[in-house]
Amino acid sequence: MTSRLSSDILSRSYTLSSVSASVPAARIWVRQMLARWKLTQLTEPAELLVSELITNAIKHAKTGGAPITLVLSHVSGTLRLEVHDPDQNGRPIPQQPAADEEVGRGLWIVGTFADRWDVEITEVGKAVWFELDTAGAMA
């Protein structure tokens, strides 16, 4: 018997610089991947959430200019997006910002719109990820 990767698993990665111009670039890339995978109904929440995570990685992770990597995968009814950065010590903590505060809502937004999210420490840094259920999302 030959082992093979199931054809229903889709996965792509994209490496970005730690600069603000990477936020719109990440949104465009996610939009293109979701169109290619026929998951366009998830475009709006996925773009919003990737914007928040990339912004957090640029602003708060001590990357020393190292790149940020996105990993987007779709398997078994779940879309997962991971944002990898080299900062193992900068575990993001959700804030409860006051209504008049202009910052501090990123992870609150992720927690509100994602079906699941978390942070994992990796051998080379950390990955902040979110998942969106894709049941009924096929375009």
DSSP file (Angstrom, degrees, kcal/mol; ACC not computed):
  #  RESIDUE AA STRUCTURE BP1 BP2  ACC     N-H-->O    O-->H-N    N-H-->O    O-->H-N    TCO  KAPPA ALPHA  PHI   PSI    X-CA   Y-CA   Z-CA
    1    1 A M              0   0    0      0, 0.0     2,-0.5     0, 0.0     0, 0.0   0.000 360.0 360.0 360.0 132.4    0.0    0.0    0.0
    2    2 A T        -     0   0    0      2,-0.0     2,-0.4     0, 0.0     0, 0.0  -0.820 360.0-136.2 -98.0 130.3    1.4    3.4   -1.0
    3    3 A S        +     0   0    0     -2,-0.5     2,-0.3     2,-0.0     0, 0.0  -0.678  31.8 171.6 -82.5 135.1    0.9    6.3    1.4
    4    4 A R        -     0   0    0     -2,-0.4     2,-0.2     0, 0.0     3,-0.1  -0.997  38.0-101.1-145.4 151.8   -0.2    9.5   -0.3
    5    5 A L        -     0   0    0     -2,-0.3     2,-0.0     1,-0.1     4,-0.0  -0.494  48.0-107.2 -69.1 132.2   -1.4   12.9    0.8
    6    6 A S    >   -     0   0    0     -2,-0.2     3,-1.4     1,-0.1    -1,-0.1  -0.325  18.1-133.2 -61.3 140.6   -5.1   13.3    0.4
    7    7 A S  T 3  S+     0   0    0      1,-0.3    -1,-0.1    -3,-0.1    -2,-0.1   0.581 101.3  69.3 -73.4  -8.4   -6.2   15.5   -2.5
    8    8 A D  T 3  S+     0   0    0      2,-0.0     2,-0.6    68,-0.0    68,-0.3   0.397  79.3  93.3 -90.5   5.2   -8.6   17.4   -0.2
    9    9 A I    <   -     0   0    0     -3,-1.4     2,-0.4    66,-0.1    66,-0.2  -0.874  54.7-176.2 -98.9 122.8   -5.7   19.0    1.7
   10   10 A L  E     +A   74   0A   0     64,-2.4    64,-2.7    -2,-0.6     2,-0.3  -0.958   8.1 166.1-116.8 136.5   -4.7   22.4    0.4
   11   11 A S  E     +A   73   0A   0     -2,-0.4     2,-0.3    62,-0.2    62,-0.2  -0.972   5.3 166.2-153.1 135.7   -1.8   24.3    1.9
   12   12 A R  E     -A   72   0A   0     60,-2.6    60,-3.0    -2,-0.3     2,-0.3  -0.977  15.4-153.9-143.6 154.3    0.3   27.3    0.8
   13   13 A S  E     -A   71   0A   0     -2,-0.3     2,-0.3    58,-0.2    58,-0.2  -0.926   4.5-168.3-129.6 158.7    2.8   29.6    2.5
   14   14 A Y  E     -A   70   0A   0     56,-2.2    56,-3.3    -2,-0.3     2,-0.5  -0.976  11.6-147.2-148.3 127.2    3.8   33.2    1.9
   15   15 A T  E     -A   69   0A   0     -2,-0.3     2,-0.3    54,-0.2    54,-0.2  -0.850  20.5-177.1-103.6 132.8    6.8   35.0    3.4
   16   16 A L  E     -A   68   0A   0     52,-3.5    52,-2.9    -2,-0.5     2,-0.1  -0.875  27.3-109.7-126.2 154.8    6.6   38.7    4.1
   17   17 A S        -     0   0    0     -2,-0.3     2,-1.6    50,-0.2     5,-0.1  -0.432  38.0-106.9 -75.5 159.0    8.9   41.4    5.3
   18   18 A S  S    S+     0   0    0     47,-0.4     2,-0.3    -2,-0.1    -1,-0.1  -0.416  83.5 111.0 -85.6  60.9    8.3   42.9    8.8
   19   19 A V  S >  S-     0   0    0     -2,-1.6     3,-2.1     1,-0.1     4,-0.3  -0.923  81.4-110.4-133.6 157.6    6.9   46.2    7.4
   20   20 A S  T >  S+     0   0    0     -2,-0.3     3,-1.7     1,-0.3    -1,-0.1   0.791 112.0  68.7 -61.1 -28.7    3.5   47.8    7.3
   21   21 A A  T 3> S+     0   0    0      1,-0.3     4,-1.2     2,-0.2    -1,-0.3   0.671  86.5  71.5 -64.4 -14.4    3.2   47.3    3.5
   22   22 A S  H <> S+     0   0    0     -3,-2.1     4,-2.3     1,-0.2    -1,-0.3   0.723  83.5  69.6 -73.5 -20.9    3.0   43.5    4.3
   23   23 A V  H <> S+     0   0    0     -3,-1.7     4,-1.9    -4,-0.3    -1,-0.2   0.973 104.9  36.8 -64.3 -54.9   -0.5   44.0    5.7
   24   24 A P  H  > S+     0   0    0      0, 0.0     4,-2.5     0, 0.0    -1,-0.2   0.869 115.3  56.9 -65.9 -32.2   -2.3   44.7    2.4
   25   25 A A  H  X S+     0   0    0     -4,-1.2     4,-2.2     1,-0.2    -2,-0.2   0.903 106.9  49.1 -63.0 -39.6    0.0   42.2    0.7
   26   26 A A  H  X S+     0   0    0     -4,-2.3     4,-2.5     2,-0.2    -1,-0.2   0.902 110.2  50.7 -65.4 -41.5   -1.2   39.5    3.1
   27   27 A R  H  X S+     0   0    0     -4,-1.9     4,-2.6     2,-0.2    -2,-0.2   0.927 111.1  48.3 -62.3 -44.6   -4.9   40.4    2.5
   28   28 A I  H  X S+     0   0    0     -4,-2.5     4,-2.5     2,-0.2    -2,-0.2   0.924 112.0  49.3 -61.7 -44.7   -4.4   40.3   -1.3
   29   29 A W  H  X S+     0   0    0     -4,-2.2     4,-2.5     2,-0.2    -2,-0.2   0.920 111.7  48.1 -62.0 -44.9   -2.7   36.9   -1.0
   30   30 A V  H  X S+     0   0    0     -4,-2.5     4,-2.7     1,-0.2     5,-0.2   0.926 111.3  51.1 -61.7 -44.7   -5.4   35.4    1.2
   31   31 A R  H  X S+     0   0    0     -4,-2.6     4,-2.0     1,-0.2    -2,-0.2   0.915 111.5  47.7 -59.0 -43.5   -8.1   36.7   -1.2
   32   32 A Q  H  X S+     0   0    0     -4,-2.5     4,-2.3     2,-0.2    -1,-0.2   0.912 112.5  48.2 -65.3 -42.7   -6.3   35.1   -4.1
   33   33 A M  H  X S+     0   0    0     -4,-2.5     4,-2.3     1,-0.2    -2,-0.2   0.914 111.6  49.5 -65.0 -42.0   -5.9   31.8   -2.4
   34   34 A L  H  <>S+     0   0    0     -4,-2.7     5,-3.4     2,-0.2     4,-0.3   0.866 111.0  50.1 -67.6 -34.6   -9.5   31.7   -1.2
   35   35 A A  H ><5S+     0   0    0     -4,-2.0     3,-1.1    -5,-0.2    -1,-0.2   0.927 111.4  48.7 -65.0 -44.3  -10.7   32.5   -4.8
   36   36 A R  H 3<5S+     0   0    0     -4,-2.3    -2,-0.2     1,-0.3    -1,-0.2   0.868 114.5  45.2 -62.9 -36.7   -8.5   29.7   -6.1
   37   37 A W  T 3<5S-     0   0    0     -4,-2.3    -1,-0.3    -5,-0.2    -2,-0.2   0.392 113.5-118.2 -88.9   3.6   -9.8   27.3   -3.5
   38   38 A K  T < 5S+     0   0    0     -3,-1.1   101,-2.1    -4,-0.3    -3,-0.2   0.893  80.1 121.7  59.2  43.8  -13.5   28.4   -4.1
   39   39 A L    > < +     0   0    0     -5,-3.4     3,-2.1    99,-0.2     4,-0.2  -0.210  20.0 138.3-122.1  39.1  -13.9   29.6   -0.6
   40   40 A T  G >   +     0   0    0      1,-0.3     3,-1.5    -6,-0.3     4,-0.4   0.722  60.1  70.8 -64.1 -22.0  -14.7   33.2   -1.4
   41   41 A Q  G 3  S+     0   0    0     96,-0.9    -1,-0.3     1,-0.3     3,-0.1   0.696  98.7  51.5 -67.8 -15.1  -17.5   33.4    1.2
   42   42 A L  G <> S+     0   0    0     -3,-2.1     4,-2.4    95,-0.3    -1,-0.3   0.413  82.8  96.7 -96.4   0.5  -14.6   33.4    3.8
   43   43 A T  H <> S+     0   0    0     -3,-1.5     4,-2.9    -4,-0.2     5,-0.3   0.928  80.0  49.8 -59.0 -50.5  -12.7   36.2    2.2
   44   44 A E  H  > S+     0   0    0     -4,-0.4     4,-2.1     1,-0.2    -1,-0.2   0.945 116.5  38.5 -59.9 -53.3  -14.0   39.1    4.4
   45   45 A P  H  > S+     0   0    0      0, 0.0     4,-2.6     0, 0.0    -1,-0.2   0.901 117.2  51.8 -66.2 -36.3  -13.4   37.5    7.8
   46   46 A A  H  X S+     0   0    0     -4,-2.4     4,-2.7     2,-0.2     5,-0.2   0.917 110.6  47.8 -65.3 -42.1  -10.1   35.9    6.7
   47   47 A E  H  X S+     0   0    0     -4,-2.9     4,-2.0    -5,-0.3    -1,-0.2   0.919 112.9  48.9 -63.7 -43.5   -8.8   39.3    5.3
   48   48 A L  H  X S+     0   0    0     -4,-2.1     4,-1.8    -5,-0.3    -2,-0.2   0.941 114.7  44.6 -59.5 -48.1   -9.8   41.0    8.5
   49   49 A L  H  X S+     0   0    0     -4,-2.6     4,-2.3     1,-0.2    -2,-0.2   0.890 111.8  50.3 -69.5 -40.3   -8.2   38.4   10.8
   50   50 A V  H  X S+     0   0    0     -4,-2.7     4,-2.7     1,-0.2     5,-0.3   0.881 108.3  55.5 -66.0 -34.6   -4.9   38.2    8.8
   51   51 A S  H  X S+     0   0    0     -4,-2.0     4,-2.4    -5,-0.2    -2,-0.2   0.929 109.1  46.7 -59.8 -45.0   -4.7   42.0    8.9
   52   52 A E  H  X S+     0   0    0     -4,-1.8     4,-2.4     2,-0.2    -2,-0.2   0.923 114.8  45.6 -64.0 -44.8   -4.9   41.9   12.7
   53   53 A L  H  X S+     0   0    0     -4,-2.3     4,-2.3     2,-0.2    -2,-0.2   0.897 114.3  47.0 -70.2 -39.4   -2.4   39.1   13.1
   54   54 A I  H  X S+     0   0    0     -4,-2.7     4,-2.5     2,-0.2     5,-0.2   0.925 112.3  51.0 -66.2 -43.2    0.2   40.6   10.6
   55   55 A T  H  X S+     0   0    0     -4,-2.4     4,-2.8    -5,-0.3     5,-0.3   0.928 111.1  48.7 -58.7 -45.2   -0.2   44.0   12.2
   56   56 A N  H  X>S+     0   0    0     -4,-2.4     4,-3.1     1,-0.2     5,-0.9   0.918 110.7  50.3 -61.1 -43.5    0.4   42.5   15.7
   57   57 A A  H  X5S+     0   0    0     -4,-2.3     4,-0.8     3,-0.2    -1,-0.2   0.906 114.3  44.5 -62.5 -41.2    3.5   40.6   14.5
   58   58 A I  H  <5S+     0   0    0     -4,-2.5    -2,-0.2     1,-0.2    -1,-0.2   0.925 121.9  37.2 -68.0 -44.7    5.0   43.8   12.9
   59   59 A K  H  <5S+     0   0    0     -4,-2.8    -2,-0.2    -5,-0.2    -3,-0.2   0.874 131.6  19.8 -76.2 -39.4    4.2   46.0   15.9
   60   60 A H  H  <5S+     0   0    0     -4,-3.1     2,-0.3    -5,-0.3    -3,-0.2   0.756  95.7  89.8-112.3 -29.1    4.8   43.7   18.8
   61   61 A A  S  <<S-     0   0    0     -5,-0.9     2,-1.7    -4,-0.8     3,-0.2  -0.534  72.5-130.9 -75.6 136.2    7.0   40.7   17.9
   62   62 A K        +     0   0    0     -2,-0.3    26,-0.1     1,-0.2    27,-0.1  -0.648  46.8 154.8 -85.1  84.8   10.7   41.3   18.3
   63   63 A T    >   -     0   0    0     -2,-1.7     3,-2.0    -6,-0.2    -1,-0.2   0.639  45.3-139.0 -91.1 -15.8   11.6   40.0   14.8
   64   64 A G  T 3  S-     0   0    0      1,-0.3    -2,-0.1    -3,-0.2    -3,-0.0   0.813  75.6 -54.5  60.0  28.1   14.8   42.0   14.4
   65   65 A G  T 3  S+     0   0    0      1,-0.3   -47,-0.4   -47,-0.1    -1,-0.3   0.434 101.3 146.6  84.3  -0.5   13.7   42.5   10.8
   66   66 A A    <   -     0   0    0     -3,-2.0    -1,-0.3     1,-0.1    -3,-0.1  -0.318  53.6 -97.2 -66.3 152.7   13.3   38.8   10.2
   67   67 A P        -     0   0    0      0, 0.0     2,-0.4     0, 0.0   -50,-0.2  -0.203  26.4-131.8 -69.5 162.4   10.5   37.8    7.8
   68   68 A I  E     -A   16   0A   0    -52,-2.9   -52,-3.5    17,-0.1     2,-0.5  -0.925  19.8-150.2-110.8 138.0    7.0   36.8    8.9
   69   69 A T  E     -AB  15  84A   0     15,-2.1    15,-3.4    -2,-0.4     2,-0.4  -0.939   3.7-156.4-116.5 132.9    5.5   33.7    7.3
   70   70 A L  E     -AB  14  83A   0    -56,-3.3   -56,-2.2    -2,-0.5     2,-0.4  -0.853   5.5-167.1 -99.9 139.8    1.9   33.0    6.6
   71   71 A V  E     -AB  13  82A   0     11,-2.2    11,-2.7    -2,-0.4     2,-0.5  -0.985   5.1-173.3-126.9 120.7    0.7   29.4    6.3
   72   72 A L  E     +AB  12  81A   0    -60,-3.0   -60,-2.6    -2,-0.4     2,-0.3  -0.951  10.3 170.0-115.0 128.3   -2.8   28.9    4.9
   73   73 A S  E     -AB  11  80A   0      7,-2.8     7,-3.1    -2,-0.5     2,-0.4  -0.981  20.8-162.4-139.7 153.0   -4.4   25.5    4.8
   74   74 A H  E     +AB  10  79A   0    -64,-2.7   -64,-2.4    -2,-0.3     2,-0.3  -0.976  27.7 145.5-134.6 119.2   -7.8   24.0    4.1
   75   75 A V  E >   - B   0  78A   0      3,-2.1     3,-1.5    -2,-0.4   -66,-0.1  -0.979  62.4  -3.7-154.2 139.8   -8.6   20.4    5.3
   76   76 A S  T 3  S-     0   0    0     -2,-0.3     3,-0.1     1,-0.3   -67,-0.1   0.843 129.1 -46.2  48.0  47.6  -11.7   18.6    6.6
   77   77 A G  T 3  S+     0   0    0      1,-0.2    57,-3.0    57,-0.1    58,-0.6   0.653 115.8 107.8  77.3  15.3  -14.0   21.6    6.6
   78   78 A T  E <   -BC  75 133A   0     -3,-1.5    -3,-2.1    55,-0.3     2,-0.5  -0.990  51.8-158.0-132.5 129.6  -11.5   24.0    8.3
   79   79 A L  E     -BC  74 132A   0     53,-3.1    53,-2.7    -2,-0.4     2,-0.4  -0.911  20.7-172.6 -98.3 127.9   -9.6   26.9    6.9
   80   80 A R  E     -BC  73 131A   0     -7,-3.1    -7,-2.8    -2,-0.5     2,-0.4  -0.982  10.7-171.9-126.3 133.6   -6.5   27.7    9.1
   81   81 A L  E     -BC  72 130A   0     49,-2.3    49,-2.0    -2,-0.4     2,-0.4  -0.992   6.2-169.2-125.2 127.1   -4.2   30.6    8.8
   82   82 A E  E     -BC  71 129A   0    -11,-2.7   -11,-2.2    -2,-0.4     2,-0.6  -0.922  10.8-156.6-115.1 139.1   -1.0   30.8   10.8
   83   83 A V  E     -BC  70 128A   0     45,-2.7    45,-2.3    -2,-0.4     2,-0.4  -0.964  17.1-163.3-114.3 112.9    1.3   33.8   11.2
   84   84 A H  E     +BC  69 127A   0    -15,-3.4   -15,-2.1    -2,-0.6    43,-0.2  -0.820  15.2 165.8-100.6 132.1    4.8   32.7   12.1
   85   85 A D  E     - C   0 126A   0     41,-2.2    41,-2.7    -2,-0.4   -17,-0.1  -0.938  43.6-116.1-137.5 163.7    7.4   35.1   13.6
   86   86 A P  S    S+     0   0    0      0, 0.0     2,-0.9     0, 0.0    41,-0.1   0.394  79.7 106.9 -83.2   5.1   10.8   34.5   15.3
   87   87 A D        +     0   0    0      1,-0.2     3,-0.2    39,-0.1    -2,-0.1  -0.733  35.6 171.7 -91.2 102.1    9.8   35.9   18.7
   88   88 A Q  S    S+     0   0    0     -2,-0.9     3,-0.2     1,-0.2    -1,-0.2   0.705  78.6  51.9 -78.4 -20.1    9.3   33.1   21.3
   89   89 A N  S    S+     0   0    0      1,-0.2     2,-1.0   -27,-0.1    -1,-0.2   0.609  88.5  80.6 -93.0 -12.8    8.9   35.5   24.2
   90   90 A G        +     0   0    0     -3,-0.2    -1,-0.2   -28,-0.1    -3,-0.1  -0.358  57.3 172.4 -95.4  56.5    6.3   37.8   22.8
   91   91 A R        -     0   0    0     -2,-1.0    -3,-0.1    -3,-0.2     2,-0.0  -0.502  35.2-122.8 -66.1 118.2    3.2   35.7   23.5
   92   92 A P        -     0   0    0      0, 0.0    -1,-0.1     0, 0.0    27,-0.0  -0.345  22.8-156.2 -67.0 142.0    0.2   38.0   22.6
   93   93 A I        -     0   0    0     -2,-0.0    14,-0.2    -3,-0.0    -2,-0.0  -0.978  20.4-117.8-120.8 124.4   -2.3   38.6   25.3
   94   94 A P        -     0   0    0      0, 0.0     2,-0.3     0, 0.0    11,-0.1  -0.327  30.8-149.6 -60.6 140.9   -5.9   39.6   24.5
   95   95 A Q        -     0   0    0      9,-0.4    13,-0.0     2,-0.0     9,-0.0  -0.715  15.2-142.7-106.7 158.8   -6.8   43.1   25.8
   96   96 A Q        -     0   0    0     -2,-0.3     9,-0.1    12,-0.0     8,-0.0  -0.749  33.7-164.2-116.9  79.7  -10.2   44.4   26.9
   97   97 A P        -     0   0    0      0, 0.0     7,-0.1     0, 0.0     2,-0.1  -0.284  20.4-110.2 -71.1 150.1   -9.9   47.9   25.5
   98   98 A A    >   -     0   0    0      1,-0.1     3,-1.7     2,-0.0     0, 0.0  -0.368  34.2-106.3 -69.6 157.8  -12.2   50.7   26.6
   99   99 A A  T 3  S+     0   0    0      1,-0.3    -1,-0.1    -2,-0.1     0, 0.0   0.785 119.4  49.5 -58.9 -29.8  -14.6   52.0   24.0
  100  100 A D  T 3  S+     0   0    0      2,-0.0    -1,-0.3     0, 0.0     2,-0.2   0.443  86.3 106.9 -93.0   0.7  -12.6   55.2   23.4
  101  101 A E    <   -     0   0    0     -3,-1.7     4,-0.0     1,-0.1     3,-0.0  -0.572  56.0-156.2 -79.9 142.5   -9.2   53.5   23.0
  102  102 A E  S    S+     0   0    0     -2,-0.2     2,-0.3     2,-0.0     3,-0.1   0.578  73.2  39.8 -94.3 -11.1   -7.8   53.4   19.5
  103  103 A V  S    S+     0   0    0      1,-0.1    -2,-0.0     2,-0.1     0, 0.0  -0.817  81.3  62.2-130.5 169.3   -5.6   50.4   19.9
  104  104 A G        +     0   0    0     -2,-0.3    -9,-0.4    -7,-0.1     4,-0.2   0.551  69.7 104.1  96.1   8.1   -5.6   47.0   21.7
  105  105 A R     >  +     0   0    0     -3,-0.1     4,-2.9     1,-0.1     5,-0.2   0.520  47.0  98.7 -99.2  -5.7   -8.5   45.4   19.8
  106  106 A G  H  > S+     0   0    0      1,-0.2     4,-2.1     2,-0.2    -1,-0.1   0.902  90.3  34.9 -52.2 -56.3   -6.6   43.0   17.5
  107  107 A L  H  > S+     0   0    0      2,-0.2     4,-2.8     1,-0.2    -1,-0.2   0.793 114.7  58.4 -74.2 -25.8   -6.9   39.8   19.4
  108  108 A W  H  > S+     0   0    0     -4,-0.2     4,-1.7     2,-0.2    -1,-0.2   0.923 108.4  47.1 -63.9 -42.4  -10.4   40.7   20.6
  109  109 A I  H  X S+     0   0    0     -4,-2.9     4,-2.5     2,-0.2     5,-0.3   0.924 112.0  49.9 -63.2 -44.4  -11.4   40.9   16.9
  110  110 A V  H  X S+     0   0    0     -4,-2.1     4,-2.5    -5,-0.2    -2,-0.2   0.940 111.9  48.1 -59.5 -47.3   -9.7   37.6   16.2
  111  111 A G  H  < S+     0   0    0     -4,-2.8    -1,-0.2     1,-0.2    -2,-0.2   0.805 113.5  48.8 -63.6 -29.6  -11.5   36.0   19.1
  112  112 A T  H  < S+     0   0    0     -4,-1.7    -2,-0.2    -5,-0.2    -1,-0.2   0.896 122.0  29.4 -76.7 -42.3  -14.8   37.4   18.0
  113  113 A F  H  < S+     0   0    0     -4,-2.5     2,-0.2    -5,-0.1    -2,-0.2   0.724 103.8  80.5 -97.1 -23.4  -14.7   36.4   14.3
  114  114 A A     <  -     0   0    0     -4,-2.5    18,-0.2    -5,-0.3     3,-0.1  -0.545  69.0-141.3 -83.1 149.8  -12.6   33.2   14.3
  115  115 A D  S    S-     0   0    0     16,-2.4     2,-0.3     1,-0.3    17,-0.2   0.830  89.4  -2.9 -74.1 -32.3  -14.1   29.9   15.2
  116  116 A R  E     +D  131   0A   0     15,-1.3    15,-2.7    -6,-0.1    -1,-0.3  -0.979  69.1 169.5-152.3 153.3  -10.9   29.1   17.1
  117  117 A W  E     +D  130   0A   0     -2,-0.3     2,-0.3    13,-0.3    13,-0.2  -0.974   6.4 149.9-159.8 159.4   -7.5   30.7   17.6
  118  118 A D  E     -D  129   0A   0     11,-1.8    11,-2.4    -2,-0.3     2,-0.4  -0.964  37.1-106.0-170.8-176.9   -4.4   30.3   19.8
  119  119 A V  E     -D  128   0A   0     -2,-0.3     2,-0.4     9,-0.2     9,-0.2  -0.992  25.3-168.1-128.3 135.5   -0.7   30.8   20.0
  120  120 A E  E     -D  127   0A   0      7,-2.7     7,-2.7    -2,-0.4     2,-0.4  -0.992  18.7-134.9-126.1 131.6    1.9   28.0   19.7
  121  121 A I  E     -D  126   0A   0     -2,-0.4     5,-0.3     5,-0.2     2,-0.2  -0.705  30.6-167.8 -79.8 132.0    5.6   28.3   20.6
  122  122 A T  E >   -D  125   0A   0      3,-2.6     3,-0.7    -2,-0.4    -1,-0.0  -0.578  37.8 -96.5-113.2 176.8    7.7   26.7   17.8
  123  123 A E  T 3  S+     0   0    0      1,-0.2   -35,-0.1    -2,-0.2     3,-0.1   0.787 125.3  31.7 -63.6 -26.5   11.3   25.8   17.6
  124  124 A V  T 3  S-     0   0    0    -39,-0.1     2,-0.3   -37,-0.1    -1,-0.2   0.241 134.2 -56.0-118.6  12.8   12.1   29.0   15.8
  125  125 A G  E <  S- D   0 122A   0     -3,-0.7    -3,-2.6   -38,-0.1     2,-0.3  -0.929  77.2 -51.9 155.1-126.8    9.6   31.5   17.3
  126  126 A K  E     -CD  85 121A   0    -41,-2.7   -41,-2.2    -2,-0.3     2,-0.4  -0.968  28.9-144.3-146.4 162.2    5.8   31.4   17.6
  127  127 A A  E     -CD  84 120A   0     -7,-2.7    -7,-2.7    -2,-0.3     2,-0.5  -0.993   7.2-163.8-129.2 123.6    2.7   30.9   15.5
  128  128 A V  E     +CD  83 119A   0    -45,-2.3   -45,-2.7    -2,-0.4     2,-0.3  -0.937  26.3 177.8-102.9 127.2   -0.5   32.8   16.1
  129  129 A W  E     -CD  82 118A   0    -11,-2.4   -11,-1.8    -2,-0.5     2,-0.3  -0.884  22.1-166.8-132.8 159.1   -3.3   31.0   14.2
  130  130 A F  E     -CD  81 117A   0    -49,-2.0   -49,-2.3    -2,-0.3     2,-0.4  -0.970  10.1-150.4-138.3 157.7   -7.0   31.2   13.6
  131  131 A E  E     -CD  80 116A   0    -15,-2.7   -16,-2.4    -2,-0.3   -15,-1.3  -0.977   4.2-165.7-128.9 143.8   -9.5   28.8   12.1
  132  132 A L  E     -C   79   0A   0    -53,-2.7   -53,-3.1    -2,-0.4     2,-0.2  -0.997  26.9-122.9-124.0 130.5  -12.7   29.3   10.2
  133  133 A D  E     -C   78   0A   0     -2,-0.4   -55,-0.3   -55,-0.2   -56,-0.1  -0.543  18.1-160.9 -71.3 136.2  -15.1   26.5    9.7
  134  134 A T    >   +     0   0    0    -57,-3.0     3,-2.9    -2,-0.2     4,-0.4   0.393  42.0 132.4-102.7   2.3  -15.8   26.1    5.9
  135  135 A A  T 3  S+     0   0    0    -58,-0.6    -2,-0.0     1,-0.3     0, 0.0  -0.366  87.8   4.0 -56.6 124.1  -19.0   24.1    6.1
  136  136 A G  T 3  S+     0   0    0     -2,-0.1    -1,-0.3     1,-0.1    -2,-0.1   0.523 104.5 107.3  77.7   5.8  -21.4   25.8    3.6
  137  137 A A    <   +     0   0    0     -3,-2.9   -96,-0.9   -95,-0.0   -95,-0.3   0.464  39.1 120.2 -95.8  -1.3  -18.6   28.2    2.5
  138  138 A M              0   0    0     -4,-0.4   -99,-0.2     1,-0.2  -100,-0.1  -0.449 360.0 360.0 -67.2 130.9  -18.0   26.8   -0.9
  139  139 A A              0   0    0   -101,-2.1    -1,-0.2    -2,-0.2  -100,-0.1   0.450 360.0 360.0 -87.2 360.0  -18.7   29.4   -3.6
